[in-house]
Amino acid sequence: MNDVNPVAEPGAAKEEDKNPLLVALGERLRTLRARRGLTRKAVALAADVSERYLANLEYGIGNASLLILDQVARAIHCPMAELIGDVSTSSPEWLLIREQLDGRSEADLRRARLAIGQALGTGGEQQAKSKRVALIGLRGAGKSTLGKMLADDLDMPFIELSREIEKVAGCSIREIHDLYGTNAYRRYERRALEEAIQIYPEMVLATPGGLVSDPATLNLLLAHCTTAWLQADPEEHMSRVAAQGDLRPMAASAEAMDDLKRILAGRAAFYSKADLSVDTSGQTLEVSFQALREQVRTALNLG
């Protein structure tokens, strides 16, 4: 492993002794890792550093070299500039755009994003968008079950993007990750979404939970689909996945729940870009479906 200095246990340094720059770096690293749904162990392995060293980086007590930061950035699939905290200094135009957007509200930023999409021809046709419905959210939110019910109700094809990804790749999702890595998976994911948009003028699409981790793919989805975020409490996400027969998340339940909460916190701001939102926490399947059906039919002007 490529550790450069001895490191202390996470939290060993007093808060007042921590360098604010390193603390901010650690917070960004934790957020980016959680947003991509990557464990600390997986990132440490991909970055060729020890898990303990990575933990110290995340807790703001690891003083990494630029080379180590580059390795970590590659492992979490983002530019090092994003990890350091500034991706908007690469050209004068970036700086001018950033100055105009600085301090704006989320509503203003959304309007700016949509205007940019229209100006660049990447915003999608509103009429075509309204005929496609995409469900987003963490695993266990009910995307497959509610999506199938909604597709039947709307008389549209029901498409699971995970299955389309496997068709494009010619192997299973697990094999894509094991053989080719996360970067390749994200490429297959976007290609599968592009093909689904081209093939299906009308559809209900259930998407993988991590799709929002890639801004380009999320932009594509938002531009061409009426999107609905299916929300649920972390505890319900975990129990639903276990009820489906997948007990892997329960292998280390306390740590798994902490990871799940971090992933949800890291992705929530991206899920919230959906056109619609339905909270399924504590609701029966029928109640959740009726809430989703009503919102989607209103959005599609179906009454």
C-alpha positions as CSV (number, residue, x, y, z in Angstrom):
1,M,0.0,0.0,0.0
2,N,1.1,3.5,-0.8
3,D,1.0,5.2,2.6
4,V,3.4,8.1,2.9
5,N,3.4,8.9,6.6
6,P,2.4,7.2,9.8
7,V,-1.2,8.0,10.7
8,A,-3.1,8.2,13.9
9,E,-6.4,6.6,14.8
10,P,-9.4,8.6,13.4
11,G,-10.5,11.2,15.9
12,A,-7.2,11.1,17.8
13,A,-6.4,14.7,17.1
14,K,-8.3,17.4,19.0
15,E,-10.8,19.3,17.0
16,E,-9.1,22.6,17.7
17,D,-5.8,21.1,16.4
18,K,-7.2,20.1,13.0
19,N,-6.4,22.1,9.9
20,P,-9.6,23.6,8.4
21,L,-8.4,22.9,4.9
22,L,-7.8,19.2,5.7
23,V,-11.2,19.0,7.5
24,A,-13.0,20.4,4.5
25,L,-11.1,18.0,2.2
26,G,-12.2,15.1,4.4
27,E,-15.8,16.2,4.4
28,R,-15.8,16.4,0.6
29,L,-14.1,13.0,0.3
30,R,-16.8,11.4,2.6
31,T,-19.6,13.1,0.7
32,L,-18.3,12.1,-2.8
33,R,-17.7,8.5,-1.6
34,A,-21.1,8.2,-0.1
35,R,-22.8,9.8,-3.2
36,R,-21.2,7.1,-5.3
37,G,-22.1,4.3,-2.9
38,L,-18.5,3.2,-2.4
39,T,-17.2,1.7,0.8
40,R,-14.1,3.0,2.4
41,K,-12.5,-0.4,1.8
42,A,-13.3,-0.4,-1.9
43,V,-11.9,3.1,-2.4
44,A,-8.7,2.3,-0.4
45,L,-8.1,-0.7,-2.5
46,A,-8.7,1.2,-5.8
47,A,-6.5,4.0,-4.6
48,D,-3.7,1.7,-3.4
49,V,-3.7,3.2,0.1
50,S,-4.6,1.5,3.4
51,E,-8.1,1.8,4.7
52,R,-6.7,3.4,7.9
53,Y,-4.9,6.1,5.9
54,L,-8.1,6.8,3.9
55,A,-10.0,7.1,7.2
56,N,-7.6,9.7,8.5
57,L,-8.0,11.7,5.3
58,E,-11.8,11.6,5.8
59,Y,-11.4,12.7,9.5
60,G,-9.2,15.7,8.5
61,I,-6.0,14.4,10.0
62,G,-4.3,12.9,7.0
63,N,-1.9,15.3,5.1
64,A,-1.9,13.7,1.6
65,S,0.5,14.5,-1.2
66,L,-0.9,15.6,-4.6
67,L,-0.1,12.1,-6.0
68,I,-2.1,10.4,-3.2
69,L,-5.0,12.8,-3.8
70,D,-4.9,12.0,-7.5
71,Q,-5.1,8.3,-6.7
72,V,-8.0,8.8,-4.3
73,A,-9.9,11.0,-6.9
74,R,-9.5,8.4,-9.5
75,A,-10.8,5.7,-7.1
76,I,-14.0,7.7,-6.5
77,H,-14.3,8.6,-10.2
78,C,-14.1,12.4,-10.0
79,P,-11.6,15.1,-11.1
80,M,-9.1,15.9,-8.4
81,A,-10.3,19.6,-8.8
82,E,-13.7,18.4,-7.5
83,L,-12.1,16.7,-4.6
84,I,-10.0,19.7,-3.7
85,G,-13.1,21.8,-4.0
86,D,-13.0,23.9,-7.2
87,V,-14.0,22.7,-10.6
88,S,-15.0,26.1,-12.0
89,T,-11.6,27.7,-12.6
90,S,-10.6,26.0,-15.8
91,S,-11.4,28.8,-18.2
92,P,-12.5,32.5,-18.2
93,E,-16.0,31.5,-19.3
94,W,-16.3,29.1,-16.3
95,L,-15.3,31.9,-14.0
96,L,-17.8,34.4,-15.6
97,I,-20.6,31.8,-15.3
98,R,-19.7,31.0,-11.8
99,E,-19.8,34.7,-10.8
100,Q,-23.3,35.0,-12.2
101,L,-24.5,31.9,-10.4
102,D,-22.8,32.6,-7.1
103,G,-25.2,33.1,-4.2
104,R,-28.3,32.2,-6.2
105,S,-31.1,30.2,-4.7
106,E,-31.8,26.6,-5.7
107,A,-34.8,27.8,-7.7
108,D,-32.7,30.2,-9.6
109,L,-30.0,27.6,-10.3
110,R,-32.7,25.2,-11.6
111,R,-34.0,27.8,-14.0
112,A,-30.4,28.5,-15.1
113,R,-29.8,24.8,-15.7
114,L,-33.0,24.4,-17.7
115,A,-32.2,27.5,-19.8
116,I,-28.7,26.2,-20.5
117,G,-30.2,22.9,-21.6
118,Q,-32.5,24.6,-24.0
119,A,-29.8,26.9,-25.3
120,L,-27.4,23.9,-25.9
121,G,-30.1,21.6,-27.3
122,T,-29.7,19.2,-24.4
123,G,-32.9,20.0,-22.6
124,G,-35.1,17.6,-24.3
125,E,-38.6,18.1,-25.9
126,Q,-41.2,18.7,-23.2
127,Q,-43.8,16.8,-25.2
128,A,-41.5,13.8,-25.6
129,K,-40.4,14.0,-22.0
130,S,-44.0,13.9,-20.6
131,K,-44.5,10.5,-22.3
132,R,-41.7,8.8,-20.3
133,V,-41.8,8.3,-16.5
134,A,-38.6,7.4,-14.6
135,L,-38.5,6.3,-11.0
136,I,-35.4,7.2,-9.0
137,G,-34.4,6.5,-5.4
138,L,-32.3,4.1,-3.3
139,R,-32.7,0.4,-3.5
140,G,-35.7,-0.8,-1.6
141,A,-37.8,2.3,-2.4
142,G,-40.3,0.3,-4.4
143,K,-39.2,1.3,-7.9
144,S,-39.7,-2.2,-9.5
145,T,-43.0,-3.0,-7.7
146,L,-44.6,0.4,-8.1
147,G,-43.1,0.9,-11.5
148,K,-44.8,-2.3,-12.8
149,M,-48.1,-1.2,-11.3
150,L,-47.8,2.2,-12.8
151,A,-46.9,0.9,-16.2
152,D,-50.0,-1.3,-16.2
153,D,-52.2,1.6,-15.2
154,L,-50.8,3.8,-17.9
155,D,-50.7,1.0,-20.5
156,M,-47.0,1.7,-21.1
157,P,-44.0,-0.7,-21.3
158,F,-42.2,-1.2,-18.0
159,I,-38.4,-1.1,-18.3
160,E,-35.8,-1.9,-15.7
161,L,-32.6,-0.1,-16.6
162,S,-30.5,-2.7,-14.8
163,R,-31.7,-5.3,-17.2
164,E,-31.0,-3.0,-20.1
165,I,-27.5,-2.4,-18.8
166,E,-26.9,-6.2,-18.7
167,K,-28.1,-6.5,-22.3
168,V,-25.7,-3.7,-23.5
169,A,-22.7,-5.2,-21.6
170,G,-23.5,-8.8,-22.3
171,C,-23.0,-9.8,-18.7
172,S,-24.5,-9.3,-15.2
173,I,-24.2,-6.1,-13.2
174,R,-22.0,-7.9,-10.7
175,E,-19.7,-9.1,-13.5
176,I,-19.4,-5.6,-14.9
177,H,-18.2,-4.3,-11.6
178,D,-15.9,-7.3,-10.9
179,L,-14.4,-7.4,-14.4
180,Y,-14.4,-3.8,-15.6
181,G,-14.9,-1.6,-12.6
182,T,-17.3,1.3,-11.7
183,N,-16.2,3.6,-14.5
184,A,-17.2,1.0,-17.1
185,Y,-20.5,0.4,-15.3
186,R,-21.3,4.1,-15.5
187,R,-20.6,4.1,-19.3
188,Y,-22.9,1.1,-19.8
189,E,-25.5,2.7,-17.7
190,R,-25.6,5.9,-19.8
191,R,-25.5,3.9,-23.0
192,A,-28.5,1.8,-21.8
193,L,-30.4,4.9,-20.9
194,E,-29.7,6.6,-24.2
195,E,-30.9,3.5,-26.1
196,A,-34.0,3.2,-23.9
197,I,-34.9,6.8,-24.7
198,Q,-34.4,6.2,-28.4
199,I,-36.4,3.0,-28.4
200,Y,-39.4,3.9,-26.1
201,P,-41.3,7.1,-26.8
202,E,-43.5,5.9,-23.9
203,M,-42.4,3.9,-20.9
204,V,-42.1,3.6,-17.1
205,L,-38.5,3.2,-16.2
206,A,-37.1,1.9,-12.9
207,T,-33.5,3.2,-12.5
208,P,-30.6,1.9,-10.4
209,G,-30.2,3.9,-7.1
210,G,-26.7,5.2,-8.0
211,L,-27.6,6.7,-11.4
212,V,-27.7,10.1,-9.9
213,S,-24.0,9.8,-9.0
214,D,-23.2,10.7,-12.7
215,P,-24.2,14.2,-13.5
216,A,-24.2,13.6,-17.3
217,T,-26.6,10.6,-16.9
218,L,-28.8,12.5,-14.5
219,N,-29.1,15.4,-16.9
220,L,-30.0,13.0,-19.7
221,L,-32.7,11.4,-17.5
222,L,-34.1,14.8,-16.3
223,A,-34.2,16.1,-19.9
224,H,-36.1,13.2,-21.4
225,C,-38.3,11.8,-18.6
226,T,-40.8,13.0,-16.1
227,T,-39.0,11.8,-13.0
228,A,-40.4,10.7,-9.6
229,W,-38.3,10.2,-6.5
230,L,-39.6,7.4,-4.3
231,Q,-38.4,8.2,-0.8
232,A,-38.3,6.0,2.3
233,D,-36.6,6.1,5.7
234,P,-33.1,4.3,5.8
235,E,-34.6,1.7,8.1
236,E,-37.3,0.9,5.6
237,H,-34.8,0.7,2.8
238,M,-32.8,-1.8,4.8
239,S,-35.8,-3.9,5.9
240,R,-37.2,-4.1,2.3
241,V,-34.0,-5.2,0.8
242,A,-33.7,-7.9,3.5
243,A,-37.3,-8.9,2.9
244,Q,-36.4,-9.5,-0.8
245,G,-34.0,-12.2,0.4
246,D,-30.7,-10.2,0.1
247,L,-29.2,-10.4,3.6
248,R,-25.8,-8.9,2.6
249,P,-26.6,-5.5,3.9
250,M,-27.3,-7.0,7.3
251,A,-23.8,-8.6,7.6
252,A,-22.6,-5.8,9.7
253,S,-25.9,-4.0,10.5
254,A,-24.6,-1.0,12.5
255,E,-22.0,-0.1,9.9
256,A,-24.3,-0.9,7.0
257,M,-27.0,1.4,8.4
258,D,-24.4,4.2,8.9
259,D,-23.2,3.7,5.3
260,L,-26.8,3.7,4.0
261,K,-27.6,6.9,5.8
262,R,-24.5,8.6,4.4
263,I,-25.4,7.4,0.9
264,L,-28.9,8.8,1.2
265,A,-27.6,12.1,2.6
266,G,-25.1,12.3,-0.2
267,R,-27.6,11.6,-2.9
268,A,-30.7,13.4,-1.5
269,A,-29.9,16.7,-3.1
270,F,-29.7,15.0,-6.5
271,Y,-32.8,12.8,-6.0
272,S,-34.7,16.0,-5.2
273,K,-34.2,17.3,-8.7
274,A,-37.0,14.9,-9.8
275,D,-40.2,16.5,-11.0
276,L,-42.3,14.6,-8.4
277,S,-41.7,13.0,-5.0
278,V,-43.6,10.3,-3.1
279,D,-42.7,9.3,0.4
280,T,-43.5,5.6,0.9
281,S,-42.3,5.4,4.5
282,G,-44.9,3.6,6.7
283,Q,-47.3,3.4,3.8
284,T,-49.0,0.3,2.4
285,L,-48.3,-0.6,-1.2
286,E,-51.7,0.5,-2.3
287,V,-51.5,3.9,-0.6
288,S,-48.0,4.5,-2.1
289,F,-49.2,3.5,-5.5
290,Q,-52.3,5.8,-5.4
291,A,-50.1,8.7,-4.3
292,L,-47.7,8.0,-7.2
293,R,-50.5,7.4,-9.7
294,E,-52.2,10.6,-8.8
295,Q,-49.0,12.7,-9.1
296,V,-47.9,11.1,-12.4
297,R,-51.4,11.4,-14.0
298,T,-51.6,15.0,-13.1
299,A,-48.1,15.7,-14.5
300,L,-49.0,13.9,-17.7
301,N,-52.4,15.7,-17.9
302,L,-54.2,12.4,-17.9
303,G,-56.7,13.4,-15.2
